[in-house]
């Protein structure tokens, strides 16, 4: 299959004529890679079981991993769910369109192939003008996980999509680099207390401003246990992972830099190619290794924006091991550290102020 690439870097105003072919592909059961404000998505007709099966096959994704259903306006939500709780209406009024997904009880219209076998459905309304216009033109809700091979770092450019899915899907819409760089926040509204299943750009304080107290699912800091069905994307399986082993190092700035420098020098002496994820504030502190800044600690949104691109660059560079500085897990930093932990297989080295080291995880 030849994958057609359409370039649409001018997001506003969107020329609908450039999206007519993509809309037709979606209506006819085909797949389209397209930009959203978070990462690039792999879209198919959410109401077509065959299209959802094609998404799983193209990505190499386990079929019990639910797909997020994308809509273009609020009027498209009621047919997909059994009810819209007041909590959902309030969140939608505050943060839709935008990088937030809500878990609701699904209607019979949504096939189990799309919901991963669950009686719930994940729904969001993207704010990216290209994504929103494409969904509206297609006239169907669009199931769209990230447009990458399952387990790899998510795509933040059309080139990333082409690298992973070229020849497997009908079309890719190139809208240039994405805005946010990490996937949407996922909040479960099917139980009495709202539960955060995946952190993103809509942060916990933003959710609690509307909902009151929000529970944090334990899977945010540790892997999902065996035999448990994932309720949202990214909960159970290896995600965001570079090909190299990755270790997160946490402590004071001086401790982290010193430990990464020591380990990097030892690994290089042993013949390994080393990648180092640093911040703008520390990138000049490392004298050896493939050092890449992921952003500035003064604005962790820059870290979220650049993280996946840096991980993919290390894949292209063929590094054997990656040492990464850890970041504070507040605000969007919670999303950054959630993705970093998953990318590292929860391999985490923590250094106490007295120099004591605790190393956990590492099984990928």
N, C-alpha and C positions, 0 to 999 in steps of 0.2 A: 504493500500500500504506500502510495506517495502522500506525504503530509504537506498540505498547502499552507504557506505562511502569509498572513495578511498583516501589513504594518499600519498601525493606527496610533501613533504616538501623541497625536493631538486629541486629548481626552474631552475637551470641551470647546465648542459644542461637538457632539458626536454626530458623524454623518451616517444616518441609518442605512443608506444604500450599501455601505461597506460591510454591514453586518447581516444583510439579507441572506447570503449564502450560509453563514454560520447558523442562523435561525432555522433554515431549511434542513441543514444537517441534523440539528437537534430534534426537530419534529419527526424526522424519518428514522430516528434510532441510532444516529451516528454520534461521534465524540468530538468535542472541540476543547482545546486548551485555550484559556482566556485569562486576562489579568483581573485581579480584584485588588482592593486596597491592602489586603493582608499578604497573600502569596498568590501565585498563579494556580487556577483551578482546572480540573479535568471534568468537563461538563457533559452530561447526558440527560435525556428525558427522565425525570425522577419518577414518572408514573408508568414507565415502560420497564418491566422486569428484565427484558433482554438488554436494554441499554445499561442497566446497573451491572449486569453480568459482564458486559464488555468493559466497564470501568475496572472491575476487580481483575479481569484478565490482563488488561493493558498495564496495570500497575503491579501485577503480581501480589495483590492484596488479599488477605484472608477474608472470606465472605461473611464472617461474623463481626466485622469491623464496620460499624454503621457509616453511612454517607450523609453529609449535610445537604439538605434541600434548600436551594436558593430561590428567593422570590424577588419581584421588582417593586411591589407595593402591598400595602396592608390588606387590600381586598382579596389578594391571592392566598391568604393564610387560612380563613375559615374552612374551605373544603378539605384541607390537609389534616385537621385535628378534630378531636371530639368536642373540645371546648377551649376557649381562650380565657384563662384565669385573669383576674384583675392584676396580679403581679406581672403577667406578660404584657398586658395593655400598657401599664405604667413604664415598663422597661422599653417597650417599642417606641413609646412617645418620647422617651429621653434619648435613646441610643440607636434607633433605626432611622434611616439606613446607616449602617456602620459595622464595625468589626466585632459583633456580638451574636452568638448563636444561643437559641433557647431550646431546651428539651421539653416537649409537650406530648400528651397522649395522642397517638396517631389515629386517623380515620381509616376506613377500609379502602379508601382511594390510594393510599400509599402502600405499595407492595412490600412484602417482607424482604425481598431482594435488595430494596433500597434501605430499609431500616435495620439491616443486619439481623433479621429474625425477631426483632423486638417489637413490642406494642407501643413504643414511643417513637417520635421522630424529631430529629434535630433540624431546626429551621433558622435561616438568617436572611437578611436583606442587605446586599452589598451596597456600599456608597460609591464605588468606582463607577464613573459614568458609562464606560464601555460595558462592564458586566451588567449593570442595571438595564441599559438599553437592549442588550442582546437577549436577556431573559424576557423582557417585555415583547420584543419582536417575535421570539420563538413561540410565545403563547402557551408555554408549559413551564411548570417549576423545573429547575435544573439541579440534579444531584451532582455535587462537585467536591470531591476530596482534592488535596493538593496534587498538582500535575507532575508527579515524579514517580520513579520506581519506588515501590513500597520499602520503607526503611531508610532511604537516602535523605540527605538534607532537602528540605522543601525548596521549590523553585521561586526565585524572586525576579527572574528575567525570562523572556521567551526563549533565549538560548539554552537555559537550563532545561526547559521543557523539551526542546528539540533534542538535546543530548540524551534524555531518558526515554522519550516516547516517539521520537521521529520514526516514521514507518509503521507505527502502531495505531495512529489516530488520523482522522480525516483532515483536521485543520488546527492551526495555532494562530491566535490573534496576538500580535506583538504590540503591546501598549507601552513598552518601555519598562523601566524598573518600577517595582511596587512601592507603595508609600510606607506601610508599617513594617513588613518584613517577618512577622511571626503570625501564626494562624489566629483565628478569632477566639475570643473568650467564649467558653461554653458554660452555661448556667442551667441546672436541672430544676424545673419548676413543677415536677410531677408529684412531689412530696410536700409535706407540711412546711418544712424549712427549706428554703432555696439552698442548693448545693453547687459550689463551683467545681466543675469537672476538669476544666482546662483554663489556665490564666492567659490573658491576652492584653490588648491595648485598652479595653474597658476593664479597669482595675477593680480590686475589691472595694476600696473606698467609694468608687463611682457606683458600684452595684448597691452598696449599703446605704448610700444616700437616698436611693429609691426604695429599697426593700427592707431596710433594717438589717439585723445580723444575718450574715451568710456563712454557712458551714463550708469548710474546706475539705474536700474528699481526701482521704489518706493517700490515694494513689498519686497525689501531687508530689509527694516526697519519697515514695517507694513503689516498686513494681506491683502490678495487679497480681493477686494470688492465682494459682492454677485452678482451672475449672470454673472461673468466674467470667461471665459474659460481659464484654465491655459495653458501657452505655453510651459512650461517645468516642469519636476518633482519637487515637493516640494514647488510649489508656492501657492497653494490654501489650501490644507488640513493640518490638524495637523500632524506634523512630529517630529521624533526624541524624542518623549516624554516618560519620565519615568512614572511609575504608580502614583508616589507621586506628589503632587503640588510642583512647583519649583519657586523660586524667585531669580532674579539676583540683586546683590547689587553693586552699582558703586559709587566711590568717591576716596578720598585719601586712601592709604593703611591702615592708622591708623583708619580712619572713617569706612571703610568696615569691618575690623576685629572687631572693637568695636560693630558695629551694629549687625553683624552676631552672635557674642557671646551673646549679650543681647537677641536677638530673639530666639536663640537656647535654652538658659537657660529657658526662659519663656515657650517655647513649651514643653521642657522636663518636667518641673514642672507640666504642664497640662496633662502629660501622653502620649505625642507623641514621636515617635521615629524619630530622626532628622539626616539627612545626610548633610554634609558640603563639598562643592567642594572648595578646597584651591589650592594654588600653592606650589612648593617646598620651596619657600621663606617664606611662612606664615603658613604652616601646623602645626608647633609647637606652634602657637599663640592661638590655640583653646583647651580649657580644657574639653569640653563636646561635645557629639554627635559622630556620625560615620563620622570621618574626613578622606577624601581621597584627595591626591594630584593628580591633573590632568596633571602636568608637570611643567616646569620652565618658568618663564617670560623672562628669558634670551634667550629662544629658543621656540617661540610659536608653532613651528612645533610639539614639544612634546605634547603640549596641544591638538592639532588637532588629533594626533595619539592616545591619551588615552581617549578622551572625551566620546565616545560612550560606551567603555568598563566600565568606571566608572558609567555611568548612568545605565547600565545593572546590575552592581554589587549592586547598591542601590535597584533595583527591587528585586534581590535575597535576600537582607538583610531585605526587608519588611519595609523600612522607610516610614513615613507618610508625611514628608515635607523635601524639599531640599533647603538649602540656598547656593547660589553660588557666589563666587567672579566674577566680570566682568573683561574683558581683553581689551586692546587697539584694535581698529578695523582697524588697518592698516596691509598691507601685508596679510599673511595667517590668521591674527587675524580677518579680515573681515569675513572669512569663519567660524571661531570659534564662533564669536558673532552672526552670522546669525543662526547657529545651536542652540546655547544656547537660543536665543530669541524664536525660534520656540518650543524648548523643554519646555520652561517656559510659553508658551502661551502669550508671550510678557509681562509677569509680571515682571516689572523692578522698582527697588527702586533706585533713584538717590539722592545722598547727595551732596549739594553744599558746598563750602569751609566754608561758614558761619554756616553750620550745618542744613540748611533748607532741608527738605526731600520732594521729589516728587515721588509718587507711581502711576504707570500706568499699564494698562492691568490686566491680571489675569483671564480672562474668557476663559476657555478651554472647 
